[in-house]
Amino acid sequence: MVESEKRETPRVPFYTRINLLVEGAIIGPCMARDLCLGGIFIETKNPPTKKTACIVQINFGDKNKHPLSIAGHIVRTAPNGIGIQFTEMDSNAFNVLTEIITTANPE
């Protein structure tokens, strides 16, 4: 089974600067490349190791949207970045991500 076939929600392009917190230290800013409700791919030149717990901080730069902090862990490393699976998010983060995905992929 191809990785994309395992996804329960669609993956959409999502280009924005984020901060990645690993063991209390900020790695970044990094650039997000794509997003789904289950996770995010982040471009970084210094990726932490697979299975490392992290916090993804998304700041939209919009006064109407509060920054999001979403817990996750690294499930994939690549030469250009890392795949992070979300492990915990509050209802606000879920609603904001759902809105982003629905707007980018109206079906």
Number of C-alpha atoms within 10 A of each C-alpha: 5 6 6 10 9 8 13 10 15 15 19 18 16 18 13 16 19 21 20 23 18 15 11 9 10 15 18 15 15 18 18 22 17 18 22 21 22 18 23 23 25 28 22 20 14 13 18 16 13 14 14 13 19 24 22 23 18 18 16 14 11 8 8 7 10 14 15 19 18 20 18 22 22 21 16 15 18 13 10 12 20 24 22 26 22 21 14 15 15 11 9 11 18 16 13 15 17 15 12 17 21 13 11 14 12 6 5
